[in-house]
Amino acid sequence: MDKKMPSELEVMKMSLFMKVMSDSTRVKILYAIKDKPKSVYEIQQLVNMSQSAVSHQLALLRGIDVVSTSRDGNKIYYSLTDSGISNILDIVKKHI
């Protein structure tokens, strides 16, 4: 049985998702928040990057709905939007 081809909009969104995910810095950031939400400071310590560089990458990831935020007082914590993102990371890692 043939699966239905995705719509043009779905293909465009899938392509954008893969393009954004193809950056090694963003993959590091996603792994940093894979298991629990973290602040920008915590992420920058794990990925060894400046705060502004991490914030810029997080904004891109938020833009395609891969990362979400929650606030605790004056701190903002970043996490994956759903377990599907974590599953994608695991599948790609197993594949390589």
N, C-alpha and C positions, 0 to 999 in steps of 0.2 A: 504494500500500500504506500503510495507516494504521500509525503507530508506536504502540506500547503506551503508554498513559498511565502516568506514574510512580505509585508507591504513595503513600498518604497520608504515610508517614514520609519518603519521598524529597521530596515536595512541601514538607513542613515544613522539612526540612534545606535545601532550595534557597532557600526564602523567608528563612530565618535567614541564610544565606550572603549573599544579596543585600542584606538589611537591614544587616548588618555592613559590607559593602563600600560602602554608600551614603554613608559618612561621608568628607568630604574629607581630614580629618586622617589617617585610616587609609589612604586612597589614596596620600597623600604618603609615608607610612611604607613601604608596599609598593613604591613606586617607588624609595625609598632603598635597599632591599635586593634589588631586582630582579636585578641583575647579579652581586652578590657579597655574602656574609655581612658584616654589620657589627655592631659593639657598640652598646649604647644610647647611649653618648657620641657615636659617629660619626653615628648616626641623628638624635639631637637637634640636632647641628650642621647637618645637611642640611635638616631640617624646621623649624628655629628654634622649638623648643618646650622646655619644661622636662623634666628627666629623669623626674620623676614622671608627667607627662602622657604621655610616650612609653612608659614602662613599663606604664602602665594600658592604653593602646591595644594594645600588644604582647600583653598578657595576654588581651585579648578576641580578638585574631587567633589566638593559640595555642589558645584555647578552641574555635574552630571548625576547627582543623587547617589553617590557611592559612599559619602561620608555625611554624618549628621552631627549636630551639636546638642549639648545640654549644659545648663548653667548651674553652678553651685556657688552661691554668693557672687564674688567678682571673678571667679574662674570659669572658663569655658572648657568643656571636655569634648573631645572628638571621638566618634566611634563609627564602625561600619553601619550602613543603613539596614542591612539584613544579613542573615547567615549565608545567603547565596554568594555574596562577595567573598566570604571566607572559604566557601566551597570551591569557588573559581581559583583562588590562590592555591588551595591544596591540590586541585586537579592539575594545574599547570606545573606545580613543583613535582608531583609524581610523574608527570609526563617527561620532564627533563631528566 
